[in-house]
């Protein structure tokens, strides 16, 4: 474990806590894409299949459980909770995310480290995570203005993978046999997707203005 | 086979 990875995991956890705060404090999920949340639940369920088979560390197992439970809880809340469900931007959140799931699964069948059930699902979860934010970014573009908590949520979510890239660079130079190409390249694509959001987020922060994304 | 680098990352 290195500082970049720990910072990345904590940033990831913060993004989830910010989202939970927004939903529970405001009893609203306006501006949040249910499709992105569903994709994240699939990402964690597909990636942590080894939760019961490979024990890495208490930290690793606890964080896996937290990520799985929180992502499922957010989806459940946005689908079932009466008050929250009413505020869901159903007509704006129309990205066909099933195509993303299908494309990533096919790609994982083609490109993986080893052709085993667990490895294919791991690669699938890595590819899916890279594109999971797309429905959310599309929703933000359509709704134009971004409320603070949603903006912070997307910012931390993007920042965590950028920290992971630093972690991979660090591990590449410090560990003899470290090669995590699938995660590295996918992580670069993932962070690049946030690039324009980061740009407008920084501008709004610098000008102390409200975050408005160009339609 | 290359000994499996355990998926120690989240």
Boltz contact constraints between the chains, C-beta under 6 A:
constraints:
  - contact:
      token1: [A, 9]
      token2: [B, 10]
      max_distance: 6.0
  - contact:
      token1: [A, 56]
      token2: [B, 8]
      max_distance: 6.0
  - contact:
      token1: [A, 63]
      token2: [B, 10]
      max_distance: 6.0
